[in-house]
Amino acid sequence: MLNWQLALSVVAGATVGLGLFLLVREALPATPALGPALRRLHPPVTVGTARSSVSAGGELDWLTGVARWLRPPHRQLALIGRTPEQYALSLVLSGLIGLAAPIIATTLVYVAGHRPPVVVPAVAGLGLGLLAMLVAHRDVLSRAATARREFSAAVCTYLDLVALQLSAAHGPVQALERAAAVCDGWVFERIREALRLAQLQMHSPWDELRDLAEKIGVPELGDVGAIMQSSGTEGAQVHDTLRGRADSLRDQIRTDNLARAEAVTSRLDIPGSLLVFVLIGFVIYPFLARI
């Protein structure tokens, strides 16, 4: 006769062991591969082949299938510097942790001498697993939204710097490169990387900036490329255009921040209203108690 307590303990141990194995595997530093690095410097023409270059070693093929099934937000992941495979792995690990937590708790309760029904850890594990996956997905979206606001604010500075470089009698390409080299930070590092990639592939830098803007979903960076293209191909004077776009972008960011602050303030009215009802209850209760 099958002992369901023993089977439950074996399943719980196997689940925890798998989760620990995946965590240790991701924590250990991997040996850098030269082939994928060279392919990233010279990406193929097709988008599907470029995405499959991440798993060229064959080690993450199963994650590629899981990521394709999960339909990850590619723009948000590209903005925060994560691959679809990493996104799928984070969701899988979160689901496994949520699934294993009730099983471990039930096992500890069983060791203590109590025998809860099997349906409790099963339903709780499924619910916590789905909740953990949802939290991991929302965390990616929240980080991407924060990174997008930071990127837009940095583009304002980049517009002003490019305008200053143009006023110093530098060419369009040189103005883009010198302006990107002035500041530090991950935003300017992404811009410098795009400009280096354009130089290595002998592309125009404004086309590379527009491709990066389309990839990460930041249209403000694409505006820089569109403005500088008119300067590089037609010789137009775009100093005032860059300054005007920077001012309009600052006004837009200021308006968005005010709208977000008003939304947060409106949500604070709900606990304030509940607190008023609680105080009214404390005031009315003594009179009701005397009746």
HELIX and SHEET records of a PDB file:
HELIX    1   1 TRP A    4  ALA A   27  1                                  24    
HELIX    2   2 LEU A   34  LEU A   41  1                                   8    
HELIX    3   3 VAL A   47  SER A   52  1                                   6    
HELIX    4   4 SER A   53  SER A   55  5                                   3    
HELIX    5   5 ASP A   61  LEU A   70  1                                  10    
HELIX    6   6 HIS A   74  ILE A   80  1                                   7    
HELIX    7   7 PRO A   84  VAL A  111  1                                  28    
HELIX    8   8 VAL A  119  SER A  167  1                                  49    
HELIX    9   9 PRO A  172  ALA A  180  1                                   9    
HELIX   10  10 TRP A  186  LEU A  200  1                                  15    
HELIX   11  11 PRO A  205  ILE A  216  1                                  12    
HELIX   12  12 PRO A  219  GLU A  234  1                                  16    
HELIX   13  13 HIS A  239  ARG A  290  1                                  52    
END                                                                             
